[in-house]
């Protein structure tokens, strides 16, 4: 299943959104994208790794075991409250509900993106991920 479709499905089910799936997909792409139409999970993983407390959550999402939960508040901190609010507005819900839905969708999307190691390979493995995170802190 396409990674974006996973997010659309989870958000639609969790939030009971009344907008079409293309609108949700477009809003997700805008929220999680690199500005060039690609989902930027490598950048998101780097920010999580560099944040300290979210590093262990990230490890679970990239690994083969159970995904550790992330709070809606952590989603707003990670993605930016204003960006989550803009996403919420586009899909017809409030910011807290959107953050709650994203807290369920994002782990599943990242887990699928890292299946087979492709996400880690795109940033040069675990070492590359942590080097990217260190560069954000300088």
C-alpha angles and dihedrals in degrees: 000000000000112000093232090051089055090056093046092050095047094046093046092051097041097044102029089228117197096207127093122267093249090061091050092046091050092049091048091048089051093048098044100027134109094230091259099079097270128115106244103213092147091059091045091049090051091052091048093048091050095050095071101215094053093051094085090048089052091051090057092049092051094044130076097250132079117316114245113232122250123208124242088240091055089050090056091048093046098046099026125258093246092053092048089049090052090049090049091051092051093052096040104251139101124271097251093050091047091051090049091051092046089051087064099037100046098059090051092047094048091045091054092044090054095046108127092011096279094133094051092045090055090061098039099267128287091317091053091049093053093044088053089050091050090052089057090057096054 
